[in-house]
């Protein structure tokens, strides 16, 4: 998997689980993106 510069994979899993993590991070002021890794 090629991970673009400045990005880091923290979790892998089902979409609903990843959305919940992203929402919790966002509530804490931490920017998170879910979806396929570009070029991966």
DRENTORKOL-3810 file (N, C-alpha, C; in nm, 4 decimals):
REM DRENTORKOL-3810
@n.u->0.0851; n.v->-0.1170; n.w->0.0000; ca.u->0.0000; ca.v->0.0000; ca.w->0.0000; c.u->0.0901; c.v->0.1239; c.w->0.0000
@n.u->0.0644; n.v->0.2147; n.w->-0.0925; ca.u->0.1385; ca.v->0.3408; ca.w->-0.0989; c.u->0.0609; c.v->0.4475; c.w->-0.0239
@n.u->0.1179; n.v->0.4974; n.w->0.0835; ca.u->0.0527; ca.v->0.6005; ca.w->0.1642; c.u->0.1106; c.v->0.7356; c.w->0.1245
@n.u->0.0244; n.v->0.8313; n.w->0.0833; ca.u->0.0738; ca.v->0.9635; ca.w->0.0427; c.u->0.1476; c.v->1.0339; c.w->0.1559
@n.u->0.2418; n.v->1.1208; n.w->0.1181; ca.u->0.3154; ca.v->1.1995; ca.w->0.2165; c.u->0.2190; c.v->1.2774; c.w->0.3043
@n.u->0.2474; n.v->1.2837; n.w->0.4315; ca.u->0.1654; ca.v->1.3580; ca.w->0.5257; c.u->0.0459; c.v->1.2810; c.w->0.5795
@n.u->0.0242; n.v->1.1578; n.w->0.5311; ca.u->-0.0874; ca.v->1.0757; ca.w->0.5799; c.u->-0.0312; c.v->0.9548; c.w->0.6527
@n.u->-0.1111; n.v->0.9036; n.w->0.7458; ca.u->-0.0713; ca.v->0.7861; ca.w->0.8208; c.u->-0.1949; c.v->0.7017; c.w->0.8474
@n.u->-0.1872; n.v->0.5713; n.w->0.8229; ca.u->-0.2972; ca.v->0.4805; ca.w->0.8518; c.u->-0.2927; c.v->0.4475; c.w->1.0003
@n.u->-0.4028; n.v->0.4780; n.w->1.0713; ca.u->-0.4091; ca.v->0.4500; ca.w->1.2142; c.u->-0.4951; c.v->0.3281; c.w->1.2442
@n.u->-0.6062; n.v->0.3133; n.w->1.1711; ca.u->-0.6968; ca.v->0.2006; ca.w->1.1933; c.u->-0.7460; c.v->0.1476; c.w->1.0600
@n.u->-0.7754; n.v->0.0192; n.w->1.0580; ca.u->-0.8417; ca.v->-0.0426; ca.w->0.9443; c.u->-0.9593; c.v->-0.1199; c.w->1.0005
@n.u->-1.0726; n.v->-0.1160; n.w->0.9310; ca.u->-1.1886; ca.v->-0.1897; ca.w->0.9783; c.u->-1.3118; c.v->-0.1548; c.w->0.8979
@n.u->-1.4266; n.v->-0.1926; n.w->0.9516; ca.u->-1.5534; ca.v->-0.1674; ca.w->0.8842; c.u->-1.5862; c.v->-0.0183; c.w->0.8873
@n.u->-1.6572; n.v->0.0255; n.w->0.7837; ca.u->-1.6855; ca.v->0.1678; ca.w->0.7642; c.u->-1.7542; c.v->0.2313; c.w->0.8849
@n.u->-1.8524; n.v->0.1644; n.w->0.9453; ca.u->-1.9238; ca.v->0.2250; ca.w->1.0581; c.u->-1.8318; c.v->0.2450; c.w->1.1785
@n.u->-1.7406; n.v->0.1511; n.w->1.2014; ca.u->-1.6432; ca.v->0.1633; ca.w->1.3102; c.u->-1.5491; c.v->0.2808; c.w->1.2835
@n.u->-1.5013; n.v->0.2934; n.w->1.1597; ca.u->-1.4090; ca.v->0.4013; ca.w->1.1248; c.u->-1.4766; c.v->0.5379; c.w->1.1323
@n.u->-1.6035; n.v->0.5460; n.w->1.0928; ca.u->-1.6779; ca.v->0.6727; ca.w->1.1039; c.u->-1.6912; c.v->0.7149; c.w->1.2494
@n.u->-1.7179; n.v->0.6195; n.w->1.3372; ca.u->-1.7301; ca.v->0.6512; ca.w->1.4799; c.u->-1.5970; c.v->0.7045; c.w->1.5346
@n.u->-1.4879; n.v->0.6418; n.w->1.4974; ca.u->-1.3563; ca.v->0.6900; ca.w->1.5415; c.u->-1.3323; c.v->0.8312; c.w->1.4896
@n.u->-1.3620; n.v->0.8556; n.w->1.3610; ca.u->-1.3409; ca.v->0.9877; ca.w->1.3015; c.u->-1.4249; c.v->1.0934; c.w->1.3717
@n.u->-1.5490; n.v->1.0592; n.w->1.4090; ca.u->-1.6352; ca.v->1.1545; ca.w->1.4809; c.u->-1.5774; c.v->1.1880; c.w->1.6179
@n.u->-1.5283; n.v->1.0892; n.w->1.6876; ca.u->-1.4709; ca.v->1.1130; ca.w->1.8209; c.u->-1.3424; c.v->1.1961; c.w->1.8119
@n.u->-1.2609; n.v->1.1668; n.w->1.7126; ca.u->-1.1399; ca.v->1.2470; ca.w->1.6936; c.u->-1.1767; c.v->1.3910; c.w->1.6586
@n.u->-1.2752; n.v->1.4082; n.w->1.5702; ca.u->-1.3193; ca.v->1.5419; ca.w->1.5316; c.u->-1.3717; c.v->1.6203; c.w->1.6502
@n.u->-1.4442; n.v->1.5548; n.w->1.7386; ca.u->-1.4970; ca.v->1.6211; ca.w->1.8580; c.u->-1.3840; c.v->1.6686; c.w->1.9492
@n.u->-1.2682; n.v->1.6014; n.w->1.9398; ca.u->-1.1521; ca.v->1.6399; ca.w->2.0203; c.u->-1.0619; c.v->1.7389; c.w->1.9459
@n.u->-1.1068; n.v->1.7814; n.w->1.8251; ca.u->-1.0292; ca.v->1.8779; ca.w->1.7482; c.u->-0.9187; c.v->1.8169; c.w->1.6635
@n.u->-0.9260; n.v->1.6854; n.w->1.6422; ca.u->-0.8247; ca.v->1.6158; ca.w->1.5628; c.u->-0.8846; c.v->1.5810; c.w->1.4268
@n.u->-0.8207; n.v->1.6284; n.w->1.3209; ca.u->-0.8711; ca.v->1.6050; ca.w->1.1864; c.u->-0.8458; c.v->1.4599; c.w->1.1457
@n.u->-0.9486; n.v->1.3939; n.w->1.0945; ca.u->-0.9367; ca.v->1.2551; ca.w->1.0507; c.u->-1.0124; c.v->1.2376; c.w->0.9200
@n.u->-0.9652; n.v->1.1485; n.w->0.8352; ca.u->-1.0279; ca.v->1.1183; ca.w->0.7073; c.u->-1.0486; c.v->0.9687; c.w->0.7010
@n.u->-1.1651; n.v->0.9261; n.w->0.6516; ca.u->-1.1880; ca.v->0.7834; ca.w->0.6317; c.u->-1.2072; c.v->0.7582; c.w->0.4835
@n.u->-1.1778; n.v->0.6380; n.w->0.4415; ca.u->-1.1941; ca.v->0.6003; ca.w->0.3028; c.u->-1.0720; c.v->0.5270; c.w->0.2530
@n.u->-1.0745; n.v->0.4878; n.w->0.1242; ca.u->-0.9601; ca.v->0.4179; ca.w->0.0688; c.u->-0.8368; c.v->0.5083; c.w->0.0649
@n.u->-0.7220; n.v->0.4493; n.w->0.0803; ca.u->-0.5962; ca.v->0.5247; ca.w->0.0720; c.u->-0.5702; c.v->0.5535; c.w->-0.0749
@n.u->-0.5500; n.v->0.6805; n.w->-0.1115; ca.u->-0.5220; ca.v->0.7121; ca.w->-0.2514; c.u->-0.3987; c.v->0.6361; c.w->-0.3014
@n.u->-0.4119; n.v->0.5698; n.w->-0.4118; ca.u->-0.3010; ca.v->0.4939; ca.w->-0.4675; c.u->-0.2784; c.v->0.3603; c.w->-0.4005
@n.u->-0.3684; n.v->0.3251; n.w->-0.3025; ca.u->-0.3485; ca.v->0.2006; ca.w->-0.2272; c.u->-0.4250; c.v->0.0858; c.w->-0.2824
END
